[in-house]
C-alpha cells in the first residue's frame, strides 16, 4: 500500500452563504502575510503558485529560497513574468504592503517587526531562513500569518510552521506527488501542524478562498456558550460527520474542551456560528482533517514536569525493578502517547537505572495513540531543536544523534518501545502491566468515558490474574 498522501480536492467555487465579499485592496487595513519557503526544486513550484494568483489577492507574499552566497538571484525577473503584482527584493526596514511579492536576498535571514522587514546577513554555516521567518511571522501577525512549505531538502520550515499553527494562522505544504524534492514538505507534514496538503496551483486557489474571509472580527462571545450549543443539533451533526470520517466519537470528550477548539476553528475561518461551520465542513473535506487534528490535543514533551520524572526515577521505577529477576521483563503502557516524547523519557530513565543493576532485565513499553499521524512521528523518533530543549546536554549526547536540523532518538531507546494506534474507549486495553502512565487522556474525557476505560482495564487485569492463579 502506498504511503503517499493524495492531494485534497479544493472546491473551485466560493459559496456566497459562507463568505463575504472581499474588502477592496486599497482600503484594507488588515491583511494576511504569506510566507512561502522552499529549496531544491522549489522554483518551479514558486512559479506555478504565483501564476495561479490574481493581481489583487488581498495578501502580501514573501518568498524564502535557499540561495547560495555570491550568486546573483534571478527570482525577481522570473517572478515578474508570472504576476502583475509588484515584485521586489527585501531590504532592511522595507514596509510590507498588500498585493505585493517580496523575495529574499542571497545569504540573508529575514524577520518582521512592526510591519517592516529586519534583514540580517547569514552567519551560520547551516542557516534556516524559512524557520526564522515563519517564527517571526507568527509572532507579528498571529491569526493573519500563513506558512507554505514547498519542494526542498532537509527540515527547514518544519519548526516555524508549528509557531504559525499555534498562533492561529494557516499552514500549507506541497503534496509529495508534485514536489520534486518532497523532504521539506514531508518533514513539515509530520510536525502535525499542517492544515492543507495540496499542489502549488491548489494552494494558490485555497489562498484566494482564504482571502475572502475577513481577518479582524472575532465571533461574538455568546455564540459558543455551553447552553446555546447543547440546545442545538448542530454540534451532534459535527460529531456525526467526524465519526463517519474518522471513526471516533468526540461526544466522549469534555464539552468545554470541544467548545474551545470549535471557537478556534470559527475564529480562523471567520465564521459566525456552528451552523455555518457545519455547512463549511460538508463542503470542505480538508477542514474535517483540520478540526480532527485540533480536537486531538497533543500535550507532551521530554521529561515534562521534571518533579514527576524525579519521583519516577528515585522511587517508583526502582520499586518496580526491585522485584524483577534475571531475564524478566518490565512492561509499561502509555496510552495517548501523542508524538512519543514521554515514552522515550521513561525509556531513558529505565535504562539509566537498569545500567546500574547486575540482573539482566528487559523493558517493553507499549505506546498507543488514536492518531496514526502521531504514531508515525513517535515511531520515527526525530525531533527538532525546540522539542529537545528540556533534555540535558549529557542525555542529548548519550541518547540522541544529530540528523539534519534535528535529533533522532538512538536505536537502543527506540527498540524499547512498540508504537501502535488504539482507541482506549473501544479497543481492548493492555494487561500484565507493571506501570500504566496515563497523563494526557482522562482529563479530557467525560466521566462516563473515564469509567468505561478504567473498568475495561480492571476487568482485563482481573481476568489475567484469575488465569495465572489457575495455572499454579
DAVENCOR-V186969 format. One record per pair of residues at least 12 apart in sequence whose C-alpha atoms are under 10 Angstrom apart, sorted by the first residue. I is the first residue (numbers start at 0). J is the second residue. D is the distance in whole Angstrom. If there is no record, write none. Layout:
BEGIN
i = <I;I>
j = <J;J>
d = <D;D>
END
This chain:
BEGIN
i = <3;3;3;3;4;4;4;4;4;5;5;5;5;5;5;6;6;6;6;6;6;6;6;6;6;6;7;7;7;7;7;7;7;7;7;8;8;8;8;8;8;8;9;9;9;9;9;9;9;9;9;9;9;10;10;10;10;10;10;10;11;11;11;11;12;12;13;13;13;13;14;14;14;14;16;16;16;17;17;17;17;17;17;17;17;17;17;18;18;18;18;18;18;18;18;18;18;18;19;19;19;19;19;20;20;20;20;21;21;21;21;21;21;21;21;21;22;22;22;22;22;23;23;23;24;24;24;24;24;24;24;25;25;25;25;27;27;27;27;28;28;28;29;29;29;29;29;29;29;29;30;30;30;30;30;30;30;30;30;30;30;30;30;31;31;31;31;31;31;31;31;31;31;31;31;31;31;31;31;31;31;32;32;32;32;32;32;32;32;32;32;32;32;32;32;32;32;32;32;32;32;32;33;33;33;33;33;33;33;33;33;33;33;33;33;33;33;33;33;34;34;34;34;34;34;34;34;34;34;34;34;34;34;34;34;34;34;34;35;35;35;35;35;35;35;35;35;35;35;35;35;35;35;35;35;35;36;36;36;36;36;36;36;36;36;36;36;36;36;36;36;36;36;36;36;36;36;37;37;37;37;37;37;37;37;37;37;37;37;37;37;37;37;37;37;38;38;38;38;38;38;38;38;38;38;38;38;38;38;39;39;39;39;39;39;39;39;39;39;39;39;39;39;40;40;40;40;40;40;40;40;41;41;41;41;41;41;41;41;41;41;41;42;42;42;42;42;42;42;43;43;43;43;43;44;44;44;44;44;44;44;44;44;45;45;45;45;45;45;45;45;45;45;46;46;46;46;46;46;46;46;46;47;47;47;47;47;47;47;48;48;48;48;48;48;48;48;48;49;49;49;49;49;49;49;49;49;49;49;49;50;50;50;50;50;50;50;50;50;51;51;51;51;51;51;51;51;51;52;52;52;52;52;52;52;52;52;52;53;53;53;53;53;53;53;54;54;54;54;54;54;55;55;55;55;55;55;56;56;56;56;56;56;56;56;56;56;56;57;57;57;57;57;57;57;57;57;58;58;58;58;58;58;58;58;58;58;58;58;59;59;59;59;59;59;59;59;60;60;60;60;60;60;60;60;60;60;61;61;61;61;61;61;61;61;61;61;61;61;61;62;62;62;62;62;62;62;62;62;62;63;63;63;63;63;63;63;63;63;63;63;63;63;63;64;64;64;64;64;64;64;64;65;65;65;65;65;65;65;65;65;65;65;66;66;66;66;66;67;67;67;67;68;68;68;68;68;69;69;70;70;71;71;72;72;72;72;72;74;74;74;74;74;74;75;75;75;75;75;75;78;78;78;79;82;82;83;83;83;84;84;84;84;85;85;85;85;85;86;86;86;86;86;87;87;87;87;87;87;88;88;88;88;88;88;89;89;89;89;89;89;89;89;89;89;90;90;90;90;90;90;90;90;90;91;91;91;91;91;91;91;91;92;92;92;92;92;92;92;92;93;93;93;93;93;93;94;94;94;94;94;94;94;95;95;95;95;95;96;96;103;103;104;104;105;105;106;106;106;106;106;106;106;107;107;107;107;107;107;108;108;108;108;108;108;108;108;108;108;109;109;109;109;109;109;109;109;110;110;110;110;110;110;110;110;110;111;111;111;111;111;111;111;111;111;111;112;112;112;112;112;113;113;114;114;114;116;117;125;125;126;126;127;127;127;127;127;127;127;128;128;128;129;129;129;129;129;129;129;129;129;129;130;130;130;130;130;130;130;130;130;130;131;131;131;131;132;132;132;132;133;133;133;133;133;133;133;133;133;133;133;134;134;134;134;134;134;134;134;134;135;135;135;136;136;136;136;136;136;137;137;137;137;137;137;137;137;137;137;138;138;138;139;140;140;140;140;141;141;141;141;141;141;141;141;142;142;142;142;142;142;142;142;142;142;142;142;143;143;143;143;143;143;143;143;143;144;144;144;144;144;144;144;144;144;145;145;145;145;145;145;145;145;145;146;146;146;146;146;146;146;146;146;146;146;146;146;147;147;147;147;147;147;147;147;147;147;147;147;147;148;148;148;148;148;148;148;148;148;148;148;148;148;148;148;149;149;149;149;149;149;149;149;149;149;149;149;149;149;149;149;149;149;150;150;150;150;150;150;150;150;150;150;150;150;150;150;151;151;151;151;151;151;151;151;152;152;152;152;152;152;152;152;152;153;153;153;153;153;153;153;153;153;153;153;154;154;154;154;154;154;154;154;154;154;154;155;155;155;155;155;155;155;156;156;156;156;156;157;157;157;157;157;157;157;157;157;157;157;157;157;157;158;158;158;158;158;158;158;158;158;158;158;159;159;160;160;160;160;160;160;160;161;161;161;161;161;162;163;163;164;164;164;164;165;167;167;167;167;168;168;168;169;169;169;169;169;169;169;169;170;170;170;170;170;170;170;171;171;171;171;171;171;171;171;171;171;171;171;171;171;172;172;172;172;172;172;172;172;172;172;172;172;172;173;173;173;173;173;173;173;173;173;173;173;174;174;174;174;174;174;174;175;175;175;176;176;177;177;177;178;178;184;186;186;188;188;189;189;189;189;189;189;189;189;189;190;190;190;190;190;190;191;191;191;191;191;191;191;192;192;192;193;193;193;194;194;194;194;194;194;194;194;195;195;195;195;196;209;209;209;211;211;212;212;212;212;213;213;213;213;214;214;214;214;215;215;216;216;216;216;217;217;217;217;217;217;217;217;218;218;218;218;218;218;218;218;218;219;219;220;222;222;222;222;223;223;223;223;223;223;223;223;223;224;224;224;225;225;225;228;228;228;228;229;231;231;232;232;233;233;233;233;233;233;233;234;234;234;234;234;234;234;235;235;236;236;236;237;237;237;237;237;237;237;237;237;237;237;238;240;240;240;240;241;241;241;241;241;244;244;244;244;245;245;245;245;246;247;247;247;247;247;248;249;249;249;249;250;250;250;251;251;251;251;251;251;251;251;252;252;252;252;252;252;252;252;252;252;252;252;253;253;253;253;253;253;253;254;254;254;255;256;256;256;256;257;257;257;257;258;259;259;260;260;260;260;260;260;261;261;261;261;261;263;263;264;264;264;264;264;268;291;292;292;292;295;295;295;295;295;295;295;295;296;296;296;296;296;297;297;297;297;297;297;297;297;298;298;298;298;298;298;298;298;298;299;299;299;299;299;299;299;299;299;299;299;300;300;300;300;300;300;300;300;300;300;300;300;300;301;301;301;301;301;301;301;301;301;301;301;301;302;302;302;302;302;302;302;302;302;302;302;302;303;303;303;303;303;304;305;308;308;308;308;309;311;311;311;312;312;312;312;312;312;313;313;315;316;316;316;316;316;316;316;316;317;317;317;319;319;320;320;320;320;320;320;320;321;323;323;323;323;324;324;324;324;325;325;325;325;325;326;326;326;326;327;327;327;327;327;328;328;328;328;328;328;329;329;329;329;329;329;329;329;329;329;330;330;330;330;330;330;330;330;330;330;330;330;331;331;331;331;331;331;331;331;331;331;331;331;331;331;331;331;332;332;332;332;332;332;332;332;332;332;332;332;332;332;332;332;332;333;333;333;333;333;333;333;333;333;333;333;333;333;333;333;334;334;334;334;334;334;334;334;334;334;334;334;334;334;334;334;334;334;334;334;335;335;335;335;335;335;335;335;335;335;335;335;335;335;335;335;335;336;336;336;336;336;336;336;336;336;336;336;336;336;336;336;336;336;337;337;337;337;337;337;337;337;337;337;337;337;337;338;338;338;338;338;338;338;338;338;338;338;338;338;338;338;338;338;339;339;339;339;339;339;339;339;339;339;339;339;339;339;339;340;340;340;340;340;340;340;340;341;341;341;341;342;342;342;342;342;342;342;342;342;342;342;342;343;343;343;343;343;343;343;343;343;343;343;344;344;345;345;345;345;345;346;346;346;346;346;346;346;346;346;347;347;347;347;347;347;347;349;349;349;349;350;350;350;350;361;362;362;362;362;363;363;363;363;363;364;364;364;364;364;364;364;364;364;365;365;365;365;365;365;365;365;366;366;366;366;366;366;366;366;367;367;367;367;367;367;367;368;368;368;368;368;368;368;369;369;369;369;369;370;370;370;370;371;371;371;371;372;373;373;373;374;374;374;374;374;375;375;375;377;377;377;377;377;377;378;378;378;378;378;378;378;379;379;379;380;380;380;380;380;380;380;380;381;381;381;381;381;381;381;381;381;381;381;382;382;382;382;382;382;382;382;383;383;383;383;383;383;383;384;384;384;385;386;386;387;387;387;395;395;395;397;398;398;398;398;399;422;423;423;423;423;423;423;423;423;424;424;424;424;424;424;424;424;425;425;425;426;426;427;427;427;427;428;428;428;428;428;428;428;428;429;429;429;429;430;430;430;430;430;430;430;430;430;431;431;431;431;431;432;441>
j = <174;175;176;185;174;175;176;196;197;174;175;176;196;197;198;173;174;175;176;177;195;196;197;198;201;285;174;195;196;197;198;201;283;284;285;196;197;198;201;283;284;285;195;197;201;202;204;205;208;282;283;284;285;201;204;205;208;282;283;284;201;204;205;208;204;208;207;208;209;211;208;278;279;282;275;278;279;211;212;268;269;270;271;275;276;278;279;208;209;210;211;212;213;268;269;270;275;279;211;212;213;269;270;210;211;212;213;56;57;207;208;209;210;211;212;213;57;210;211;212;213;55;56;57;55;56;57;58;96;97;98;55;57;97;98;57;58;97;213;96;97;215;57;58;97;140;143;213;214;215;57;58;59;96;97;98;140;143;144;210;213;214;215;57;58;59;60;97;140;141;142;143;144;145;168;169;206;209;210;213;214;57;58;59;60;61;95;96;97;98;99;136;137;139;140;141;142;143;144;145;146;168;58;59;60;61;62;100;133;136;143;144;145;146;147;168;169;170;206;59;60;61;62;63;101;129;132;133;136;137;144;145;146;147;148;156;160;170;48;60;61;62;63;64;102;129;132;133;145;146;147;148;149;156;171;172;61;62;63;64;65;128;129;130;132;133;146;147;148;149;150;151;155;156;172;183;184;62;63;64;65;128;129;147;148;149;150;151;152;155;156;173;180;183;184;63;64;65;66;129;148;149;150;151;152;153;155;180;183;64;65;66;149;150;151;152;153;178;179;180;181;182;183;149;150;151;152;178;179;180;181;64;65;148;149;150;151;152;173;178;179;180;64;74;77;78;149;150;151;149;150;178;179;199;149;150;173;177;178;179;198;199;200;62;63;64;74;78;81;149;150;199;200;74;77;78;79;80;81;82;199;200;81;198;199;200;201;202;203;81;149;198;199;200;201;202;203;204;78;79;80;81;82;83;84;100;199;200;202;203;78;79;80;81;82;83;199;200;203;81;82;199;200;201;202;203;204;207;81;82;83;84;200;202;203;204;206;207;82;83;84;98;203;204;207;82;83;84;85;98;99;83;84;97;98;99;207;84;97;98;99;203;206;207;208;209;210;211;96;97;98;99;206;207;209;210;211;95;96;97;98;99;100;143;145;206;207;209;210;84;95;96;97;98;99;100;101;86;95;96;97;98;99;100;101;102;145;86;87;88;89;95;99;100;101;102;103;109;132;146;74;88;89;100;101;102;103;104;129;147;101;102;103;104;105;107;108;109;128;129;130;132;133;148;102;103;104;105;128;129;149;151;103;104;105;106;107;126;127;128;129;151;155;103;104;105;106;107;104;105;106;107;104;105;106;107;121;105;106;105;106;104;105;88;102;103;104;105;86;87;88;102;103;104;87;88;100;101;102;103;100;101;102;100;99;100;98;99;100;97;98;99;100;97;98;99;100;101;98;99;100;101;102;99;100;101;102;103;104;100;101;102;103;104;105;101;102;103;104;107;109;115;116;117;118;102;103;104;109;115;116;117;118;119;109;110;111;115;116;117;118;119;111;112;113;114;115;116;117;118;111;114;115;116;117;118;111;112;113;114;115;116;117;111;113;114;115;116;114;115;118;128;118;120;120;121;119;120;121;122;123;126;128;119;120;121;122;126;128;120;121;122;126;127;128;129;130;131;132;121;128;129;131;132;133;135;136;128;129;131;132;133;134;135;136;139;131;132;133;134;135;136;137;138;139;140;135;136;138;139;140;139;140;136;139;140;132;132;403;404;155;404;153;154;155;156;158;159;404;155;156;159;146;147;148;154;155;156;157;158;159;160;146;154;155;156;157;158;159;160;161;162;155;156;158;159;146;156;159;160;145;146;147;156;157;158;159;160;161;162;163;146;156;158;159;160;161;162;163;166;159;162;163;159;160;162;163;166;168;159;160;161;162;163;164;165;166;167;168;162;163;166;166;163;166;167;168;162;163;164;165;166;167;168;169;163;164;165;166;167;168;169;214;215;266;267;268;163;166;167;168;169;213;214;215;267;160;162;163;164;166;167;168;169;170;160;163;164;167;168;169;170;171;206;159;160;161;162;163;164;168;169;170;171;172;193;194;160;169;170;171;172;173;184;187;193;195;196;199;202;160;170;171;172;173;174;183;184;185;186;187;188;193;196;199;171;172;173;174;175;177;178;179;180;181;182;183;184;185;187;197;198;199;172;173;174;175;177;178;179;180;181;182;183;184;185;199;178;179;180;181;182;183;184;185;179;180;181;182;183;184;185;186;403;180;181;182;183;184;185;186;402;403;404;405;182;183;184;185;186;187;383;402;403;404;405;182;183;184;186;187;403;404;172;183;184;186;187;172;183;184;185;186;187;188;189;190;191;192;193;383;404;186;187;190;192;382;383;384;385;386;404;405;187;192;172;187;188;190;191;192;193;187;190;191;192;193;192;192;193;191;192;193;194;192;263;264;266;267;194;267;268;192;193;194;195;206;209;267;268;187;188;192;193;194;195;196;184;187;188;192;193;194;195;196;197;198;199;202;205;206;184;185;186;187;188;193;194;195;196;197;198;199;202;185;187;188;195;196;197;198;199;200;201;202;188;195;196;197;198;199;202;196;197;198;197;198;197;198;199;198;199;196;376;381;372;376;338;372;373;374;375;376;377;379;381;338;372;373;376;382;383;292;293;297;338;372;373;376;289;292;293;288;289;292;285;286;287;288;289;290;292;293;285;286;288;289;285;267;268;269;268;269;267;268;269;270;267;268;269;270;266;267;268;269;266;269;266;269;270;271;262;263;265;266;267;269;270;271;262;263;265;266;267;269;270;271;272;271;272;262;262;271;272;273;255;258;259;261;262;265;271;272;273;255;258;259;254;255;258;254;258;272;273;254;273;274;273;274;272;273;274;275;276;277;278;250;257;258;261;273;274;277;249;250;273;274;277;249;250;273;274;276;277;278;280;281;287;290;250;277;280;281;287;280;287;288;290;291;284;287;288;291;287;288;291;370;422;291;369;422;424;425;424;291;294;295;444;444;445;448;424;443;444;445;446;447;448;449;294;295;440;441;442;443;444;445;446;447;448;449;441;442;443;444;445;446;448;443;444;445;443;294;296;443;444;293;294;295;443;294;293;294;290;291;293;294;295;296;273;276;290;293;294;290;293;276;286;289;290;293;286;370;370;372;373;335;337;368;369;370;373;440;443;335;337;439;440;443;335;336;337;338;370;373;439;440;335;336;337;338;340;341;438;439;440;335;336;337;338;339;340;341;342;386;438;439;337;338;339;340;341;342;343;344;386;387;388;389;390;339;340;341;342;343;344;345;386;387;388;389;390;340;341;342;343;344;345;347;348;387;389;390;391;340;341;344;389;390;389;389;341;344;345;348;348;345;348;349;345;347;348;349;351;352;348;352;434;329;345;348;349;352;353;433;434;349;352;353;433;434;349;352;353;356;358;360;433;356;358;359;360;361;357;358;359;360;357;358;359;360;361;358;359;360;361;358;359;360;361;362;359;360;361;362;363;433;349;360;361;362;363;364;431;432;433;434;361;362;363;364;365;429;430;431;432;433;434;435;345;346;362;363;364;365;366;416;429;430;431;432;433;434;435;436;363;364;365;366;367;416;417;428;429;430;431;432;433;434;435;436;437;345;364;365;366;367;368;416;418;429;434;435;436;437;438;439;365;366;367;368;369;418;419;420;421;422;423;428;429;435;436;437;438;439;440;441;366;367;368;369;370;373;374;420;421;422;423;436;437;438;439;440;441;365;366;367;368;369;370;373;374;377;418;419;420;436;437;438;439;440;366;367;368;369;370;371;372;373;374;376;377;439;440;366;367;368;370;371;372;373;374;375;376;377;378;379;380;381;382;418;366;367;368;373;374;375;376;377;378;379;380;381;382;416;418;376;377;380;381;382;386;387;408;366;377;436;438;364;365;366;367;377;412;413;415;416;417;418;436;364;366;377;380;398;408;409;412;413;415;416;390;412;364;412;415;416;436;362;363;364;411;412;413;414;415;416;394;397;398;411;412;413;415;361;362;412;415;362;411;412;415;415;412;414;415;416;414;415;416;417;432;413;414;415;416;417;418;432;434;435;415;416;417;418;419;429;432;435;378;416;417;418;419;420;421;436;417;418;419;420;421;422;423;418;419;420;421;422;423;440;419;420;421;422;423;419;420;421;422;418;419;420;421;420;418;419;420;417;418;419;420;421;418;419;420;408;413;416;417;418;419;408;413;414;416;417;418;419;407;408;413;399;406;407;408;409;410;412;413;399;400;401;402;403;404;405;406;407;408;409;399;401;402;404;405;406;407;408;401;402;403;404;405;406;407;404;405;406;405;405;406;399;405;406;407;408;409;409;410;411;412;413;412;452;440;448;449;451;452;453;455;456;444;448;449;450;451;452;453;455;451;452;455;452;455;452;455;456;459;452;453;455;456;457;458;459;460;455;456;459;460;456;457;458;459;460;461;462;463;464;459;460;461;463;464;460;453>
d = <9;7;7;10;7;7;8;8;10;7;8;8;8;8;10;9;6;9;8;9;9;6;5;7;9;10;9;8;6;6;9;9;9;8;7;10;8;10;8;9;8;8;10;8;7;9;8;7;10;9;7;9;8;9;9;8;9;8;7;10;9;7;9;9;10;9;10;7;10;9;10;10;9;9;8;9;9;10;9;10;9;7;9;7;8;8;7;9;9;10;6;6;9;9;9;8;10;10;7;6;8;10;10;10;6;8;9;9;8;10;10;10;7;5;7;7;8;9;8;9;8;9;10;8;7;8;6;8;10;7;7;10;9;8;9;8;10;8;10;10;9;10;9;9;9;10;8;9;7;7;7;6;8;9;7;9;9;7;9;8;9;7;9;8;5;7;9;8;8;9;8;4;6;7;9;10;10;9;8;10;8;9;6;5;6;8;9;9;8;10;10;8;10;10;8;10;10;6;5;6;9;10;7;6;5;6;8;10;9;9;9;6;5;6;7;10;9;9;9;9;6;5;6;7;10;8;8;7;8;10;8;6;5;6;8;10;10;10;10;7;6;5;6;8;10;8;10;9;8;6;5;6;7;9;9;10;8;6;5;6;8;8;6;9;9;9;8;6;5;6;8;9;8;7;10;9;10;8;7;5;7;10;8;9;6;5;5;5;8;8;8;10;10;7;9;8;5;5;8;10;9;8;6;4;6;9;9;9;8;9;8;10;9;6;4;6;10;10;8;6;10;10;9;9;6;6;9;8;6;6;9;8;10;9;6;5;6;10;10;8;8;8;8;8;9;10;9;8;10;10;9;9;9;9;7;7;9;9;8;9;8;6;8;8;10;10;10;8;10;8;9;7;10;10;8;7;10;9;7;9;9;10;8;9;6;6;10;10;9;9;10;9;5;5;8;7;5;9;8;10;10;6;6;10;10;9;9;8;10;7;9;10;9;5;6;9;10;8;9;9;9;8;6;8;9;6;7;10;9;8;10;9;9;10;6;7;8;7;8;8;8;9;9;10;8;7;5;5;9;7;9;9;7;8;5;9;10;9;9;6;9;10;8;6;9;10;7;9;10;6;6;9;10;8;10;6;8;10;8;5;5;8;9;10;10;9;9;10;7;10;7;6;5;5;5;6;8;9;9;9;8;8;6;5;6;9;9;10;10;10;9;9;9;6;5;6;8;10;9;10;9;10;10;8;6;5;6;10;9;9;9;7;5;9;10;10;9;9;7;6;10;8;10;10;8;7;9;9;8;8;10;9;9;9;8;8;9;9;9;8;9;9;10;9;8;5;6;9;10;6;6;10;9;6;5;9;9;7;8;7;9;9;7;10;10;9;7;7;9;9;9;7;9;9;6;7;9;9;7;10;9;10;9;9;10;9;10;9;10;10;6;6;7;10;8;5;6;8;10;6;5;6;7;8;7;5;6;9;10;9;6;5;6;6;10;6;6;6;6;10;8;10;7;9;8;10;9;8;9;9;7;8;6;10;9;10;10;8;6;5;5;8;9;9;10;9;5;5;6;8;10;9;5;5;8;9;9;10;9;6;4;6;10;9;10;6;6;7;9;9;9;9;9;9;9;9;9;6;5;8;10;9;9;6;5;5;9;9;8;6;6;9;8;8;5;8;10;7;8;9;7;9;7;6;10;9;10;9;10;7;5;8;8;5;7;9;10;7;9;9;6;6;10;9;7;9;8;9;9;7;10;7;10;10;8;9;10;10;10;8;9;9;10;9;6;8;10;10;9;7;8;10;9;10;9;10;6;5;9;9;7;9;10;9;6;5;7;6;4;7;9;9;9;8;9;7;10;9;8;10;8;7;9;7;10;8;5;6;9;7;7;10;9;8;5;8;8;6;7;10;9;9;9;9;10;9;7;10;10;8;9;9;6;5;8;8;6;8;7;8;8;7;10;9;8;10;8;9;7;9;9;5;6;6;10;8;9;9;6;5;4;8;8;9;9;7;10;9;9;8;6;8;10;7;9;9;10;10;6;9;8;8;5;7;9;9;7;9;9;6;5;6;8;9;8;6;9;10;7;9;8;6;5;6;8;9;10;8;9;6;5;6;8;9;10;9;9;10;10;8;8;8;6;5;6;10;7;6;9;10;7;9;10;10;10;9;6;5;8;9;10;7;9;9;8;9;7;6;10;10;10;9;8;9;7;9;8;8;5;6;5;6;7;6;6;9;10;8;8;5;6;6;5;7;10;10;6;7;5;5;9;10;9;10;10;9;6;6;9;9;8;9;6;7;10;7;5;8;9;6;7;9;10;7;6;8;10;7;9;8;8;9;7;10;7;8;8;6;10;7;8;9;6;4;8;8;6;10;9;10;8;10;9;8;8;9;10;7;8;8;9;10;10;9;10;10;7;9;8;10;7;8;9;7;8;6;8;9;9;10;10;6;7;8;8;7;9;8;6;10;7;10;9;8;7;8;10;9;8;10;10;10;7;5;5;7;9;9;9;9;9;6;6;5;6;7;10;10;7;10;10;5;8;10;7;7;7;8;6;5;6;8;9;8;9;10;9;8;6;5;5;6;10;9;8;9;9;5;5;6;8;10;9;9;9;9;8;9;6;8;8;9;9;10;10;9;10;10;7;8;10;8;6;10;10;10;9;9;9;8;9;9;8;10;9;9;7;7;8;9;8;9;10;8;9;8;8;10;8;5;9;9;10;7;8;9;8;9;10;8;10;10;10;9;7;6;8;10;8;6;9;9;8;8;7;9;8;8;7;10;10;10;10;9;6;9;7;9;8;8;10;7;6;10;7;7;6;8;8;9;9;9;8;6;8;10;7;8;8;7;10;10;8;8;9;8;10;8;7;8;10;9;10;8;9;9;9;10;9;10;6;6;10;9;7;10;9;10;10;10;7;9;8;9;8;10;10;8;9;10;9;9;9;6;10;8;9;9;10;7;9;8;8;8;10;7;9;9;7;9;8;9;10;9;9;8;10;10;9;9;8;10;9;9;9;8;10;9;9;8;9;9;9;6;6;9;8;6;9;9;10;10;9;9;6;4;5;9;10;8;10;10;8;6;5;5;8;10;9;9;8;9;8;9;7;9;9;7;10;9;10;10;9;8;10;6;6;10;9;8;9;8;9;8;9;9;9;9;8;7;8;10;9;8;9;10;10;9;10;8;8;10;10;10;10;8;8;9;9;9;9;6;8;10;9;8;10;10;9;7;9;10;10;9;7;10;10;8;7;7;8;6;7;10;10;9;8;9;9;8;5;6;10;10;9;7;8;9;8;10;9;5;6;9;8;6;9;7;7;8;6;6;8;7;9;9;6;8;10;10;10;7;7;10;9;7;9;8;10;10;9;10;8;8;8;9;9;8;9;9;10;6;8;9;8;10;9;9;10;9;8;7;8;10;10;9;9;7;9;7;8;9;9;8;9;10;8;9;10;8;9;7;10;10;6;7;7;9;5;5;6;9;8;6;5;7;9;8;5;6;9;9;6;5;6;7;9;9;7;6;5;6;8;10;8;6;8;9;6;5;6;8;10;9;7;5;5;7;9;9;10;8;6;5;6;8;9;9;10;9;6;6;5;6;8;9;6;5;6;8;10;10;9;7;9;10;7;8;7;5;6;8;10;7;6;5;6;9;10;10;10;9;6;5;6;9;9;8;6;5;6;9;10;10;9;8;9;8;9;10;8;7;6;9;8;8;10;8;6;4;7;9;10;10;9;8;9;9;9;7;8;6;6;9;9;6;6;6;9;10;8;8;8;9;10;10;9;8;9;8;9;9;8;6;8;8;10;9;5;7;9;7;8;10;10;10;9;9;10;8;5;6;8;6;4;8;9;8;10;9;10;8;9;9;8;8;10;8;4;8;9;7;10;10;10;9;10;7;8;10;9;8;9;10;10;10;9;10;7;9;7;10;9;10;9;9;8;10;10;9;9;10;9;9;10;8;10;7;7;9;8;9;9;9;10;10;10;9;8;9;8;9;6;8;10;7;8;8;10;8;10;7;10;10;10;8;10;10;8;9;8;9;8;10;9;6;8;9;5;6;7;10;10;9;6;5;6;8;10;9;10;9;6;5;6;8;8;10;10;10;7;6;5;7;8;9;10;8;6;5;5;6;8;9;8;7;5;5;7;9;10;9;5;5;5;8;9;6;8;9;10;8;6;9;9;10;10;9;10;6;6;7;10;8;9;10;10;9;10;10;7;10;10;8;10;9;8;6;9;8;8;9;9;8;5;5;8;9;10;7;9;10;9;8;10;10;7;6;4;7;10;10;10;9;9;6;5;6;8;10;9;9;7;4;6;9;7;6;7;9;9;9;10;9;8;10;9;10;8;9;8;7;10;9;10;9;9;10;9;6;9;9;9;10;7;8;10;7;6;9;9;9;8;9;9;9;9;7;8;8;8;9;7;6;9;10;7;9;10;7;8;9;7;9;10;6;6;9;9;7;10;9;7;10;7;8;8;9>
END
